[in-house]
Amino acid sequence: MLIRLDDEAFVDDLCEHFHRSGFTAERAGGSMVQVHRLDAPSPDQGQREVELHLRVWRATNPETSAEILE
């Protein structure tokens, strides 16, 4: 899934957040991050897990915003 942040300074922090939980996450240019849960039992489950972990990250980083683009 592609996630866009409103502040590029938080890209590395978001990638680390996902890495700590077993996701793959990499810079996708500018303020965007590509995140995958490769071991999810289904694409829908992987999407739900990304969404859940993004909500946690947002709660701990209220000074910025992030949205899922795809």
Secondary structure, 3 states (H helix, E strand, C coil): CEEEECCHHHHHHHHHHHHHCCCEEEECCCCEEEEECCCCCCHHHHHHHHHHHHHHHHHHCCCCCEEECC
